Amino acid sequence: MLRMAAAISASTPPGAPIGRRERKKIQTRQAIRRAAYRLFEEHGYDATPVDRIAEAAEVSPSTVFRYFPAKEDIVLTDEYDAVLETGIRARPADEPVIESVRQISIEALRAMTAEDRGELVQRVRLIREVPAIRGRTAERTARDAAMLTTVLAERSGRPADDLELRVISAVILAALQEALLHWGESGRTTDAEASIHRAMDVLGRGLTL
């Protein structure tokens, strides 16, 4: 699930410069997320209502819901939601997809600040501990897999519903998710980049032990 690596809370997404209005939106989303993470850490996810998050972020509850339709989305949605698709399309068409995803993920991790990495660890913990977030994560992963399958179909000339492409997409995203879960659950005693490299290497050698 690249959303865990590339969907990183940063002040601005990579790419072209953005205007003042869009920057303001990003700052508001960021303020809401950071207030939420702070309250989740202090009081727990279930004990933190949206109106309390809104108060801490100095916005109205309706503003929170305008940016995040559900509380789970505060954890799972941010400026980097389009990084996977944009990144894959920018990679060389003849590059193995495992290598493409590896490079996109590593580049995203290297763009993170220490605060960003701390939020990613919290995200991993919440995904593991909160059933509602796990369920929403599965929905988003399925959407990412469908997107990746579409891009691979365009690259290969195969139909978009090709079973092999669907399997490849699902397996790669599952491997990436497990790499980041492993890193987060370790308390960051392991290196995130090393976990991603190891997971992609397993796929590259054909899932052999």
Backbone as CSV, one residue per row, in Angstrom:
resi,resn,N_x,N_y,N_z,CA_x,CA_y,CA_z,C_x,C_y,C_z
1,MET,0.848,-1.189,0.000,0.000,0.000,0.000,0.880,1.234,0.000
2,LEU,1.097,1.788,-1.140,1.989,2.932,-1.245,1.449,4.123,-0.493
3,ARG,0.162,4.139,-0.232,-0.411,5.262,0.492,0.266,5.450,1.835
4,MET,0.862,4.378,2.380,1.543,4.505,3.659,2.935,5.099,3.505
5,ALA,3.527,4.977,2.336,4.855,5.542,2.128,4.786,6.834,1.372
6,ALA,4.022,6.871,0.322,3.965,8.059,-0.507,2.922,9.037,-0.010
7,ALA,1.934,8.565,0.740,0.945,9.478,1.302,1.449,9.979,2.625
8,ILE,2.468,10.806,2.583,3.153,11.261,3.775,2.724,12.687,4.093
9,SER,2.548,12.980,5.364,2.138,14.324,5.765,3.306,15.282,5.656
10,ALA,3.307,16.094,4.625,4.346,17.097,4.444,3.672,18.421,4.133
11,SER,4.428,19.497,4.206,3.816,20.808,4.019,3.320,21.000,2.609
12,THR,4.041,20.481,1.625,3.606,20.556,0.243,3.995,19.298,-0.478
13,PRO,3.204,18.837,-1.452,3.566,17.664,-2.210,4.669,17.988,-3.185
14,PRO,5.409,16.941,-3.647,6.436,17.192,-4.618,5.829,17.563,-5.949
15,GLY,6.621,18.207,-6.798,6.120,18.502,-8.134,6.074,19.988,-8.390
16,ALA,5.136,20.409,-9.198,5.062,21.799,-9.633,4.682,22.715,-8.477
17,PRO,5.099,23.994,-8.541,4.713,24.973,-7.511,3.195,25.100,-7.432
18,ILE,2.709,25.445,-6.236,1.274,25.567,-6.054,0.925,27.005,-5.683
19,GLY,-0.325,27.373,-5.909,-0.779,28.722,-5.630,-1.107,28.933,-4.163
20,ARG,-1.382,30.186,-3.821,-1.653,30.539,-2.427,-2.894,29.835,-1.898
21,ARG,-3.943,29.751,-2.716,-5.182,29.123,-2.253,-4.976,27.649,-1.957
22,GLU,-4.279,26.961,-2.857,-4.035,25.534,-2.640,-3.100,25.328,-1.454
23,ARG,-2.120,26.202,-1.304,-1.216,26.089,-0.161,-2.001,26.251,1.150
24,LYS,-2.969,27.167,1.156,-3.791,27.357,2.346,-4.586,26.089,2.659
25,LYS,-5.104,25.445,1.635,-5.835,24.197,1.842,-4.928,23.126,2.439
26,ILE,-3.727,23.032,1.901,-2.777,22.052,2.409,-2.451,22.332,3.868
27,GLN,-2.248,23.596,4.210,-1.937,23.956,5.585,-3.087,23.631,6.521
28,THR,-4.323,23.839,6.059,-5.485,23.510,6.882,-5.580,22.008,7.100
29,ARG,-5.418,21.237,6.020,-5.442,19.777,6.162,-4.353,19.315,7.123
30,GLN,-3.185,19.900,6.983,-2.061,19.526,7.837,-2.347,19.858,9.297
31,ALA,-2.920,21.022,9.548,-3.250,21.413,10.922,-4.257,20.455,11.538
32,ILE,-5.248,20.051,10.757,-6.253,19.102,11.249,-5.604,17.766,11.571
33,ARG,-4.772,17.271,10.638,-4.117,15.978,10.856,-3.232,16.000,12.088
34,ARG,-2.432,17.038,12.221,-1.490,17.070,13.339,-2.211,17.218,14.667
35,ALA,-3.296,17.990,14.674,-4.103,18.076,15.896,-4.701,16.713,16.225
36,ALA,-5.182,16.028,15.199,-5.781,14.712,15.408,-4.758,13.718,15.942
37,TYR,-3.591,13.677,15.326,-2.562,12.745,15.788,-2.166,13.027,17.231
38,ARG,-2.069,14.296,17.577,-1.709,14.642,18.954,-2.782,14.151,19.930
39,LEU,-4.048,14.353,19.576,-5.138,13.927,20.454,-5.258,12.404,20.489
40,PHE,-5.043,11.758,19.348,-5.084,10.291,19.331,-4.013,9.724,20.271
41,GLU,-2.837,10.367,20.250,-1.740,9.916,21.101,-2.077,10.107,22.580
42,GLU,-2.733,11.220,22.897,-3.032,11.547,24.292,-4.236,10.788,24.837
43,HIS,-5.282,10.620,23.994,-6.543,10.107,24.508,-7.011,8.810,23.845
44,GLY,-6.384,8.431,22.746,-6.838,7.258,22.008,-7.754,7.664,20.862
45,TYR,-7.783,6.833,19.838,-8.560,7.160,18.641,-10.056,7.212,18.935
46,ASP,-10.594,6.190,19.561,-12.039,6.112,19.782,-12.534,7.189,20.743
47,ALA,-11.670,7.636,21.645,-12.074,8.630,22.648,-11.893,10.062,22.151
48,THR,-11.520,10.210,20.882,-11.296,11.551,20.328,-12.350,11.866,19.280
49,PRO,-13.376,12.651,19.600,-14.408,12.993,18.617,-13.916,14.062,17.642
50,VAL,-14.603,14.154,16.530,-14.206,15.115,15.499,-14.309,16.550,16.002
51,ASP,-15.307,16.858,16.821,-15.432,18.239,17.286,-14.254,18.654,18.157
52,ARG,-13.664,17.690,18.858,-12.480,18.000,19.656,-11.263,18.239,18.754
53,ILE,-11.172,17.470,17.688,-10.101,17.690,16.707,-10.241,19.071,16.089
54,ALA,-11.476,19.419,15.730,-11.727,20.731,15.127,-11.307,21.844,16.069
55,GLU,-11.650,21.711,17.336,-11.286,22.739,18.312,-9.778,22.872,18.423
56,ALA,-9.072,21.742,18.469,-7.613,21.775,18.597,-6.954,22.373,17.361
57,ALA,-7.575,22.162,16.197,-7.025,22.693,14.942,-7.517,24.104,14.647
58,GLU,-8.399,24.609,15.503,-8.966,25.958,15.358,-9.743,26.110,14.051
59,VAL,-10.548,25.093,13.763,-11.462,25.142,12.626,-12.811,24.603,13.105
60,SER,-13.828,24.704,12.257,-15.140,24.177,12.606,-15.223,22.690,12.263
61,PRO,-16.126,21.943,12.926,-16.319,20.541,12.555,-16.691,20.377,11.085
62,SER,-17.454,21.318,10.538,-17.822,21.210,9.126,-16.594,21.339,8.226
63,THR,-15.607,22.134,8.656,-14.357,22.237,7.887,-13.608,20.915,7.911
64,VAL,-13.570,20.277,9.072,-12.918,18.964,9.156,-13.555,18.001,8.173
65,PHE,-14.890,17.949,8.166,-15.580,17.015,7.277,-15.472,17.416,5.806
66,ARG,-15.243,18.690,5.540,-15.042,19.114,4.163,-13.725,18.558,3.610
67,TYR,-12.734,18.487,4.465,-11.437,17.956,4.041,-11.343,16.442,4.205
68,PHE,-12.023,15.924,5.219,-11.958,14.488,5.527,-13.378,13.975,5.773
69,PRO,-14.000,13.302,4.802,-15.397,12.876,4.932,-15.677,11.976,6.129
70,ALA,-14.680,11.223,6.588,-14.841,10.365,7.762,-13.610,10.504,8.645
71,LYS,-13.744,10.206,9.928,-12.613,10.358,10.840,-11.437,9.496,10.406
72,GLU,-11.727,8.319,9.850,-10.649,7.442,9.381,-9.794,8.120,8.315
73,ASP,-10.424,8.981,7.529,-9.700,9.639,6.439,-8.657,10.633,6.951
74,ILE,-8.805,11.100,8.175,-7.784,11.984,8.736,-6.446,11.247,8.811
75,VAL,-6.517,9.979,9.099,-5.311,9.154,9.190,-4.799,8.756,7.808
76,LEU,-5.709,8.546,6.872,-5.329,7.907,5.614,-5.261,8.828,4.409
77,THR,-5.678,10.075,4.527,-5.729,10.969,3.367,-4.807,12.149,3.558
78,ASP,-4.010,12.464,2.532,-3.229,13.687,2.549,-2.755,14.067,1.154
79,GLU,-1.810,14.994,1.087,-1.425,15.591,-0.191,-0.792,14.597,-1.153
80,TYR,-0.346,13.462,-0.666,0.417,12.551,-1.503,-0.424,11.433,-2.111
81,ASP,-1.743,11.573,-2.094,-2.589,10.500,-2.590,-2.358,10.174,-4.059
82,ALA,-1.881,11.141,-4.857,-1.674,10.900,-6.287,-0.237,10.522,-6.625
83,VAL,0.622,10.383,-5.611,2.038,10.147,-5.880,2.269,8.833,-6.609
84,LEU,1.568,7.786,-6.225,1.795,6.483,-6.854,1.529,6.535,-8.350
85,GLU,0.346,7.013,-8.717,0.013,7.051,-10.140,0.946,7.977,-10.906
86,THR,1.185,9.162,-10.385,2.079,10.111,-11.050,3.482,9.527,-11.175
87,GLY,3.939,8.900,-10.089,5.282,8.338,-10.089,5.441,7.200,-11.070
88,ILE,4.463,6.295,-11.107,4.536,5.159,-12.021,4.551,5.637,-13.464
89,ARG,3.720,6.590,-13.776,3.659,7.092,-15.153,4.944,7.812,-15.556
90,ALA,5.668,8.337,-14.579,6.901,9.053,-14.886,8.108,8.128,-15.027
91,ARG,7.996,6.891,-14.562,9.113,5.950,-14.651,9.240,5.420,-16.081
92,PRO,10.418,4.952,-16.472,10.593,4.392,-17.823,9.612,3.252,-18.089
93,ALA,9.015,3.247,-19.265,7.977,2.262,-19.583,8.507,0.837,-19.565
94,ASP,9.814,0.650,-19.827,10.370,-0.696,-19.863,10.978,-1.121,-18.525
95,GLU,10.825,-0.299,-17.508,11.363,-0.632,-16.187,10.449,-1.639,-15.491
96,PRO,10.995,-2.670,-14.875,10.147,-3.611,-14.120,9.327,-2.876,-13.067
97,VAL,8.078,-3.250,-12.944,7.188,-2.508,-12.040,7.665,-2.591,-10.600
98,ILE,8.289,-3.697,-10.212,8.816,-3.798,-8.855,9.848,-2.706,-8.611
99,GLU,10.710,-2.472,-9.597,11.733,-1.446,-9.454,11.110,-0.056,-9.440
100,SER,10.077,0.146,-10.238,9.393,1.439,-10.255,8.818,1.758,-8.882
101,VAL,8.101,0.811,-8.304,7.491,1.031,-6.994,8.566,1.210,-5.928
102,ARG,9.638,0.437,-6.024,10.743,0.584,-5.078,11.284,2.027,-5.092
103,GLN,11.571,2.533,-6.279,12.171,3.851,-6.391,11.216,4.948,-5.930
104,ILE,9.946,4.839,-6.291,8.961,5.834,-5.872,8.844,5.857,-4.351
105,SER,8.814,4.678,-3.744,8.673,4.582,-2.285,9.879,5.163,-1.568
106,ILE,11.071,4.823,-2.048,12.289,5.315,-1.409,12.384,6.836,-1.537
107,GLU,12.053,7.352,-2.708,12.086,8.805,-2.897,11.106,9.493,-1.946
108,ALA,9.928,8.904,-1.756,8.944,9.489,-0.841,9.467,9.486,0.590
109,LEU,10.070,8.380,1.006,10.608,8.305,2.360,11.710,9.337,2.581
110,ARG,12.556,9.518,1.591,13.669,10.458,1.735,13.188,11.899,1.795
111,ALA,11.980,12.149,1.324,11.426,13.500,1.370,10.807,13.822,2.725
112,MET,10.716,12.830,3.605,10.062,13.019,4.889,10.954,13.726,5.893
113,THR,10.341,14.539,6.735,11.027,15.115,7.884,10.903,14.138,9.058
114,ALA,11.607,14.433,10.128,11.503,13.594,11.322,10.070,13.576,11.841
115,GLU,9.390,14.727,11.762,7.996,14.800,12.214,7.103,13.939,11.332
116,ASP,7.366,13.973,10.022,6.598,13.148,9.102,6.733,11.663,9.454
117,ARG,7.962,11.246,9.743,8.194,9.839,10.068,7.491,9.459,11.364
118,GLY,7.469,10.386,12.312,6.739,10.114,13.546,5.259,9.902,13.284
119,GLU,4.687,10.722,12.378,3.279,10.555,12.026,3.050,9.241,11.294
120,LEU,4.000,8.835,10.474,3.849,7.568,9.769,3.829,6.396,10.746
121,VAL,4.659,6.464,11.786,4.639,5.422,12.809,3.284,5.378,13.499
122,GLN,2.735,6.568,13.817,1.405,6.609,14.420,0.366,6.006,13.476
123,ARG,0.492,6.314,12.204,-0.449,5.790,11.215,-0.406,4.264,11.187
124,VAL,0.796,3.716,11.199,0.956,2.261,11.201,0.288,1.656,12.426
125,ARG,0.526,2.280,13.583,-0.058,1.755,14.812,-1.582,1.816,14.772
126,LEU,-2.131,2.912,14.271,-3.585,3.048,14.191,-4.183,2.047,13.206
127,ILE,-3.524,1.819,12.091,-4.012,0.829,11.132,-4.062,-0.546,11.778
128,ARG,-3.050,-0.839,12.572,-2.989,-2.142,13.229,-4.038,-2.279,14.330
129,GLU,-4.314,-1.186,15.052,-5.125,-1.282,16.265,-6.598,-0.948,16.078
130,VAL,-6.944,-0.149,15.054,-8.324,0.339,14.927,-9.020,-0.357,13.758
131,PRO,-10.022,-1.205,14.026,-10.696,-1.940,12.943,-11.260,-1.045,11.853
132,ALA,-11.838,0.100,12.220,-12.429,0.982,11.214,-11.373,1.505,10.248
133,ILE,-10.184,1.785,10.768,-9.107,2.269,9.899,-8.586,1.138,9.028
134,ARG,-8.494,-0.067,9.587,-8.058,-1.215,8.771,-9.013,-1.428,7.611
135,GLY,-10.314,-1.316,7.882,-11.292,-1.512,6.818,-11.173,-0.449,5.741
136,ARG,-10.977,0.791,6.157,-10.828,1.871,5.187,-9.529,1.716,4.399
137,THR,-8.493,1.209,5.071,-7.226,0.962,4.397,-7.396,-0.061,3.290
138,ALA,-8.172,-1.100,3.555,-8.403,-2.130,2.541,-9.095,-1.542,1.318
139,GLU,-10.051,-0.658,1.548,-10.744,-0.008,0.424,-9.762,0.798,-0.419
140,ARG,-8.905,1.549,0.233,-7.955,2.392,-0.484,-6.903,1.553,-1.204
141,THR,-6.485,0.461,-0.577,-5.514,-0.411,-1.227,-6.107,-1.027,-2.486
142,ALA,-7.365,-1.424,-2.424,-8.028,-1.977,-3.604,-8.097,-0.943,-4.716
143,ARG,-8.342,0.314,-4.346,-8.384,1.380,-5.345,-7.007,1.596,-5.967
144,ASP,-5.971,1.575,-5.127,-4.615,1.726,-5.642,-4.241,0.571,-6.560
145,ALA,-4.648,-0.644,-6.183,-4.345,-1.803,-7.006,-5.018,-1.704,-8.365
146,ALA,-6.255,-1.218,-8.391,-6.960,-1.042,-9.661,-6.263,-0.003,-10.524
147,MET,-5.788,1.076,-9.891,-5.061,2.096,-10.628,-3.772,1.538,-11.203
148,LEU,-3.027,0.797,-10.378,-1.761,0.224,-10.839,-1.996,-0.758,-11.979
149,THR,-3.053,-1.543,-11.875,-3.390,-2.475,-12.947,-3.669,-1.732,-14.249
150,THR,-4.372,-0.611,-14.163,-4.672,0.190,-15.352,-3.394,0.709,-16.008
151,VAL,-2.464,1.212,-15.185,-1.206,1.733,-15.726,-0.400,0.608,-16.368
152,LEU,-0.366,-0.553,-15.727,0.381,-1.687,-16.281,-0.256,-2.188,-17.574
153,ALA,-1.580,-2.103,-17.645,-2.266,-2.500,-18.877,-1.874,-1.566,-20.019
154,GLU,-1.774,-0.281,-19.710,-1.356,0.681,-20.733,0.073,0.409,-21.181
155,ARG,0.938,0.060,-20.250,2.331,-0.231,-20.582,2.472,-1.484,-21.435
156,SER,1.700,-2.502,-21.095,1.897,-3.823,-21.706,0.992,-4.084,-22.900
157,GLY,-0.063,-3.291,-23.053,-1.017,-3.538,-24.117,-2.013,-4.631,-23.788
158,ARG,-1.992,-5.099,-22.552,-2.940,-6.124,-22.123,-4.264,-5.473,-21.721
159,PRO,-5.330,-6.235,-21.663,-6.609,-5.674,-21.212,-6.548,-5.302,-19.735
160,ALA,-7.342,-4.322,-19.344,-7.306,-3.806,-17.976,-7.784,-4.832,-16.954
161,ASP,-8.529,-5.842,-17.398,-9.004,-6.854,-16.451,-8.138,-8.108,-16.479
162,ASP,-6.937,-8.024,-17.046,-6.038,-9.171,-17.134,-5.708,-9.693,-15.733
163,LEU,-5.887,-10.982,-15.502,-5.691,-11.555,-14.172,-4.248,-11.407,-13.703
164,GLU,-3.298,-11.631,-14.591,-1.894,-11.541,-14.177,-1.542,-10.130,-13.719
165,LEU,-2.046,-9.136,-14.407,-1.788,-7.761,-13.995,-2.418,-7.469,-12.634
166,ARG,-3.613,-7.981,-12.409,-4.280,-7.781,-11.122,-3.490,-8.435,-9.994
167,VAL,-2.976,-9.633,-10.252,-2.192,-10.341,-9.229,-0.904,-9.580,-8.936
168,ILE,-0.209,-9.146,-9.985,1.035,-8.406,-9.803,0.790,-7.142,-8.984
169,SER,-0.230,-6.383,-9.322,-0.532,-5.146,-8.605,-0.839,-5.414,-7.138
170,ALA,-1.688,-6.406,-6.881,-2.078,-6.716,-5.506,-0.887,-7.177,-4.678
171,VAL,-0.038,-8.005,-5.276,1.109,-8.546,-4.540,2.120,-7.454,-4.213
172,ILE,2.390,-6.580,-5.175,3.361,-5.513,-4.930,2.881,-4.587,-3.815
173,LEU,1.623,-4.188,-3.857,1.113,-3.281,-2.837,1.045,-3.959,-1.474
174,ALA,0.707,-5.248,-1.452,0.691,-5.980,-0.183,2.094,-6.073,0.406
175,ALA,3.092,-6.301,-0.448,4.470,-6.383,0.022,4.930,-5.056,0.600
176,LEU,4.562,-3.969,-0.060,4.938,-2.648,0.426,4.266,-2.357,1.766
177,GLN,2.998,-2.720,1.878,2.293,-2.519,3.137,2.974,-3.280,4.265
178,GLU,3.320,-4.541,4.026,3.947,-5.340,5.075,5.315,-4.790,5.449
179,ALA,6.046,-4.257,4.466,7.350,-3.674,4.766,7.209,-2.502,5.727
180,LEU,6.221,-1.653,5.485,6.038,-0.482,6.331,5.435,-0.838,7.685
181,LEU,4.564,-1.831,7.712,4.054,-2.313,8.997,5.191,-2.878,9.842
182,HIS,6.067,-3.645,9.197,7.216,-4.224,9.902,8.096,-3.125,10.482
183,TRP,8.326,-2.085,9.686,9.142,-0.976,10.165,8.459,-0.259,11.327
184,GLY,7.181,0.053,11.174,6.470,0.768,12.222,6.351,-0.022,13.506
185,GLU,6.096,-1.312,13.383,5.927,-2.153,14.564,7.233,-2.393,15.295
186,SER,8.349,-2.198,14.615,9.654,-2.427,15.234,10.057,-1.275,16.148
187,GLY,9.232,-0.229,16.170,9.599,0.952,16.928,10.733,1.707,16.280
188,ARG,10.842,1.529,14.955,11.863,2.186,14.145,13.271,1.719,14.495
189,THR,13.393,0.518,15.098,14.721,-0.046,15.308,15.271,-0.584,13.995
190,THR,14.407,-0.817,13.023,14.837,-1.178,11.683,14.717,0.054,10.788
191,ASP,15.347,0.004,9.624,15.332,1.123,8.698,14.201,0.935,7.698
192,ALA,13.413,1.999,7.479,12.268,1.898,6.578,12.702,1.569,5.155
193,GLU,13.755,2.220,4.687,14.229,1.944,3.340,14.690,0.501,3.210
194,ALA,15.389,0.012,4.233,15.856,-1.369,4.191,14.685,-2.348,4.140
195,SER,13.609,-2.023,4.867,12.434,-2.895,4.846,11.797,-2.934,3.457
196,ILE,11.737,-1.782,2.804,11.172,-1.733,1.452,12.053,-2.503,0.479
197,HIS,13.356,-2.277,0.545,14.271,-3.013,-0.339,14.123,-4.518,-0.136
198,ARG,14.047,-4.933,1.113,13.943,-6.374,1.392,12.652,-6.944,0.833
199,ALA,11.550,-6.220,1.005,10.264,-6.706,0.494,10.272,-6.793,-1.030
200,MET,10.799,-5.774,-1.686,10.846,-5.800,-3.148,11.806,-6.874,-3.662
201,ASP,12.882,-7.124,-2.906,13.814,-8.183,-3.294,13.146,-9.562,-3.234
202,VAL,12.293,-9.761,-2.238,11.564,-11.030,-2.141,10.719,-11.247,-3.396
203,LEU,10.046,-10.191,-3.830,9.242,-10.318,-5.039,10.128,-10.530,-6.269
204,GLY,11.258,-9.812,-6.295,12.136,-9.913,-7.445,12.727,-11.283,-7.655
205,ARG,12.935,-12.004,-6.564,13.502,-13.346,-6.721,12.442,-14.433,-6.831
206,GLY,11.186,-14.002,-6.938,10.122,-14.967,-7.192,9.493,-15.590,-5.973
207,LEU,9.472,-14.857,-4.852,8.824,-15.314,-3.610,9.462,-16.564,-3.025
208,THR,10.729,-16.795,-3.336,11.420,-17.949,-2.756,12.068,-17.549,-1.439
209,LEU,12.283,-18.543,-0.569,12.902,-18.282,0.745,14.386,-18.552,0.669
